[in-house]
Amino acid sequence: MKKRFLIISGAVVLMLLLGAAAFIGGRLLNGLGLPMLSSGGPSIGIAYGGHSITLRVLPAKNLPTTSADVKGAFDHRQNNNIFVGTGSQIAVPQNSQFGSVDTTTGFSGPIYEVVVTSQTTIYRDVTLDQYNGTLHSGEKIQQVVEPGSLDEIGQVSEITVWGQKTGDRIIATVLVYTPPTVLNP
């Protein structure tokens, strides 16, 4: 019985690893690169084309100068509320029954509810849109943000929020989201 459990568990883990490898391999073969990875500080790490680099980011001038109240990854959305997972993140890609790839995410830290109101200023971080793959590790770059839309925020988006925090809920004053970044080497 124990041996059978170990075999089944091993097969499940192997299938998950093969699914993740197929997803990443497919993206790389199609020239899509890998999504941006955030370190949560004044620098960002980017993985693309089998390479990774770290960049120092100078904050955009129109963002608050105080530390953000929450930084993390999009978990889900309910109406105008976005739920942001914090801490270490894990993403497991899975093939859906409809032929697309769905990603299940998990977080080591708490999930915060971010309330977006008509008074919230929403920005899309477009910093890396100005580059064509010629970035070098350690390079300093100026963060660039432009007006964004709540409807563009979705799976694999990185989110930074300033606002009024009460427990695990924040009424957002300023929200910046970074969609997945694609760079071709």
N, C-alpha and C positions, 0 to 999 in steps of 0.2 A: 504494500500500500504506500509506504513512504517513498519507495523507488519510483512508483508511478507518478506521485505528486511532484517529485523532482524533475522527472522527464517532461511533464506537462508544463510546469513552471518555466523550465529552460526553453521549451518551444515557444511559449508566449513572449518571453524576453527576446528571443532570437527574432521573432516576427516583428516586434516593435523596433528593434535595431535595424532590421532590413528595410522596414517602411521609412524610417528616418533617413537611412542612407540613400534610398531610392528618391526621396523627395529632394534632398540636397544635391544628389548627382544630377537629377533632372533639371534643377534650376541652373546649375553650373553648365551643363551641356547646352542649354538653351540661351546661355549668355545673360541670365537674369541676376547672377551674383547672389549673395546672401544678405538678409536684412541687417541694418545697422544694429550694433550692440552698444548699449549705453553703460557707462561706469557710474553714472549718477553724480559726477563731480564736475569740475571745470574742464574736464577732458572727456573725449569720447573715443571708444574703440570701434573700429570698423573691420569687418571681415568681408573680403571679396576675392573672387578668383583664386582661392587657396592661400591668400595672403591676409595678414592683419596688421593694422597700424593704429597708433594712438595719436590723437590731435589735441592741442590745447585750444579751447574755445573762449574767445572774449565775448561776454554777454552783449546782446543787442541793447542799444541805448534806450529804447522805449519800453524795456521791461523793468519791473521793480528791482531795486538794488539790494533788497533784503533776501535772505534765504527763502527758497520756496517752502511752502507748507507741506506739499506732497510731491514726490517724484516717483514714477513707476510706470507700469505697463497697463494698457487697456485690458480689462477683464470682461466687462459686458456693459450694456447700456439699457436703461429703462426710461423711456420718454426723454426728458432733458437731464437725467441724472446718469453720470458715468461712474463706473466702479473701477478703481485703480488699485492694482496689486503692487505691493512693495516688497523689498528684500530681494533675495536671490530668486531668479526666475528659471522655470523649466518650460520648454515648449515641445510638445510631442505631435508631429504631423501624422495625420491618418487619412487614408483614402475614404471618401464618403461613398454612399451607395449611388450617388448621382454623378460620379466620375471626377469630382473636384477634391481638393485636399483641404481638410479641416484641421485646425491646430487647437489642441487642448493645452491650456496653460496652467501652471501652478506657481505659487509664491510662498516664500518662507516667512514673509512679514504679513502684517494685517492688510486687509482690503478696505480702502476708504471710499465712501460715497461722495462724489463731487456734484454739487447742485449747480447747474448752469442756469442763470437767469437772463432776463433781457438786459441787465446791467453788466453782464460778464463780457469782457473783451477777450475775443478768441483769436489766437495767432497760429499760423502754420509755420513751422521752422523749415525754411528752404535753404539753409546754409550750404548744404552739399550740392544743391542744384547747379551752382556756379562752377563746379569742378568736373573734369572729364577723365578722372582716374589718375591725375598727376600729383596726387597728394603724397607727402613724405612724412614718416613717423616723426613726432615731436614738433611738427609745424604748428604755428599759431594762426588761427583763422578767426575772422569776425563773424559772429552769429548774425544771421539775417532772418527776420520774420516778416510775414505779410498777413493781412487779414485772412482769417480762415473760417471754416464752417463746421459746426457740430456734426453735420452729416458726413464729413470726410473722415472722422475719427472712427477707427475700427481695429480689427484684429492686428496685432503686432505693432500698434502705435505706441510710442513712448509719450508720456504725459507729464507736464510740470504745472503745478497750480499754486497760486497765491490767493489768499482769501481769509475768511473768518472760520477758524477751526473749532469745532465743538465735538470732542470725542472722536469718533470715526467718521464724522461728517464735516464737509467743508462747503461753505457757500463761496463759490469762486468769484473773485474779482478779475483775475487775469488767468487765462488758461493757454498754454502753448502745447501743441502736439507735433510730434515728428512722425510722419508716415514712414513705412519701411523704405530704406534707402537702397538703391540699386546702382552699383558701380561696375563697370566692365574694365578689366585690366588692359 
